[in-house]
Amino acid sequence: MGKSRLGGTLGVIAVLHTWDQTLKDHYHLHCLVPAGALSINRNRWIAARKNFLFPVKALSRVFGGKFLALLQQACDKRKLPAANDEIKASRKKSWVVYAKKPFGSPAKVLDYLGRYTHRVALSNDRILEVENGKVTLSYRDRKDRERKKIMTLEAQEFIRRFLLHVLPDGFMRIRHFGFLANRSKKQALARCRKLLDLDPALPKSPTLSAKDLLLKVTGVDLSRCPCCHEGTMIVVGDLVAWSRRPCWDSS
């Protein structure tokens, strides 16, 4: 990240989402931006105003312009198929940036990240029925005051839509920029914490078992009975792994 209106380097965590409630294409980024910047000489933390970080409407135009310029550059270098007409049409459209109010505490920041960073296109509780080669699911209609509705898709179409949002191997869905960038965040974060009168050393995360970590992140308790959701399952023994040799193995 270059210089911001604050006169320093911002930090950004960006998470790519590709879907809407009906599993169709809806490409957008969820970004988490600290309310301040690290001065260029790294000698000062520059806090933003409590009710303002930067002008959202201007950000919309700047983001759209830079995105399309980079897209055109990729097309010119033949890294992507030619899309001159589509890019030209996109320049005439209004790009949208929506900004939320700051989070109230670090715990709320972690809660937000926990819900968005590893979210998939469809949660199990939205699948209402799978029968006769069709899948029925619930969704919220953004264009109709967020009303909850139901739709039924042929199984093949449901699978097609879901697989649209499975990213290629090696594609990074979560990216970090500015003083949060992977290549510099260790030193930059320590500097930010020191300027904010905090311990420069990052607090160590407690070591949790897979069971406890799953409960903390997703709320799923592996010890709870999956049938009645009330009883508690108790480990009474471990089965030794058993490997059966193929019938043609005479050794």
N, C-alpha and C positions, 0 to 999 in steps of 0.2 A: 504494500500500500504506500502511495506517495503521501505528500503533505495533505492534511485535511484543513478544513476551515479553522480548526483549532490551532493550526500551526505546528502540528506534530504528526506522529505515526499512530494510526488507529489499529485496533485489533478486531478481527472478524472471524467468526465461525460460521460457515455456510453449509447447509444441508440440502441436497437436491431431492425434490419429490417430483414424480412424473405423472401422477394420476389424479383423477377427480373421484367423486363418490360413486360413479358408475363404471369405474375402471377404464375410462377413456383417457386419451392423452391430455395432460394438463401440466406442462413443465413450469416449475417455479422453485425458488430458493427460500428457505427459512434461514434468516441470518440473525446471529446474536452479536451485538456490538457494545462493548463497554462504553460507559458514558464519560469518555475522556481520551486523552492521547499522550503518548510519550514524546517529549520534545525532541527535535532533530539531534541536538547535542547530548540527549539522554541525561540532562541535568535537572529536569523538571517534569512533574506530572501536571498536565493541563486539564483541569476538570471542565466538563461541559455544564451549561446551565441546567438547572433541575428539570425544566420543561422543554428543552430544545437541544437537539444534537446537530442536525443539519436540515435544510429545506427539502421536504419530501418530493414536491413537484419538480424541483430542479434535478433532484437525484433520479427521478423517473426518466427525464429526458437524457441525462448524461449516461445512465446505465444503458438505455436503449441504443444510443448512438455508438457507444464503445462496443457493445455486444455485436451490433450489425457490422461495424468496421472490422472487427476480428473475424466475423463469419465471412465477410467478403474477401478478406486476406487469405483465409483458408481455402476458399473456392478458387482464387486466383492462382494459388500454389498447387491446385489440383489435389489437395488433401481431402476435399469434399466435392461431390458433384456440383456442377454449375447451378446456381440458384439466383441469377440476377433479377429475374422478374419477382420472385418471392421476397428478396431483400428489398427491392424497390417498393413493393407494396407494404412491407413491414415498417418502412420509414414513415409512412403516412398514418400509421396507427398510433394510438395513445398507449404508452407503456405505463404499467401500474406498479407502484411501490406502496405498500401498506406498512405503517409504523405503529407499533404498540407502545404503550407506556412502559417505563422501566419496571423491572421486577422488584418486589419488595424486600427480598432477602436472598442470600446465596442458596438457601434450601429451595427456593422457588425456581432459581436458575437451573439447578440440578434436576428438579422435577420436569421442567420444560425440555431439557436436553434428553432426559430419559424417555420421554414420550415421543420425541421426534427423530432422534438419531437412528434408531433401529426399527422404526415403524415400517411395516409392509403394506402393500396396496389394499389388503382386505383382512380384517380380523375375523376370527371364527364366529364371534357372537353375531355378526351381520349375516351369516349364512343361515337362512331360516328353514330351508328344505332342499334335499337332493333326491329327486324321484323321477322315474320315467325319462331319464336322459335329459333332465332339465334342472337348473339351479335357481332357487329363489333367494333373493337377498334384499336387505333393507338399505336405504340410502337417504341422505338428506338433500333436498332440492334447494340449491343455493339461490335459484331464481324465483323460488316460491316461499320466501320467508323462512328458509331452513326447515320446512315441513318434512317430517319423516314419511317416506313412501316405500313401496315394495315393487320390485321388478323381477321378471323371470327370464332367464336366458337359456338357450340351448347349451348343453354341456360343452360342446366344441367351441362355441363363441365365448363362453365364460373362461375356458382355459386359454383361448387366444388373447383375450383382454388381460388376463392376469399375467401371462408370460411377456406381454409388452413391457412390463415394469421390472423384469429381471435383468439387471445390468450385466454387461459383459465382464468376464474375468479381468481383474486388474483395474477396473474403472473405480476411481475414488469418488464415492458419493458424499463424503464429508471432507471439506477442505478448510485450512486455516491460513489466515493472512495477517500481514502487519507484524505487530509484536507477539502474535500468537502463532506465527508461521513455524513449522517444525524445525527448520534449520536454525532459527534464532531464539525460539521461545524460552529456552532454558536460561540464557543470560538476560533476555529482555524482561521476562516475568520477574526474575529476581530483582532487577533494577526497579521495576514498577512497584513491587512490594516494599522495597526499601524506601522509595520516595513517598509511599503512602503510610510510612511508619509501621509497617508490618514486618514480621520475620522474613527475611529474603528467602530462606529455605522453604520450599513447598511442604505442606503437611503430608505425612505419609498416609496412604490409604490403608485402612485395616484389612488384614487378610481374612477373607470369608470363604467358607466352603461353597461348593457349587450350589448346594441346596439353599443356603442362606442368601447367596448372591441372587439367585433366581427369585426368591421371595422379595428381596429388597427392590429389585429392578422391575419385576413384572407383577408382583403381588400373588404369584402362584405358589402355593405351599405344597411341596411334594409329599409331605407327611399326611396331608388331608385325603380322606377317601375320595377317589374320583367319581364314585357312584352316588353316595348319599351326601357328600360334601360336609359331613358333620363328624364322622368318626376319625380317629387318628390311627394311621398305620404304623406298626412297630417292626423294626428289622429283627427277625428271629434267627437269621443265619445267612451266610453267603454261599452261593453255588459255585463250585469249582468249574472254570471254563472247560468245556468238553469239545474236542475236535475229532470228528469221525473221519477215518481214512476212507478214501474212495474204494469201492468194491474191487477195482482192478489192481489195487496196491497189495501185492502178496508178501511184502517184506515184513 
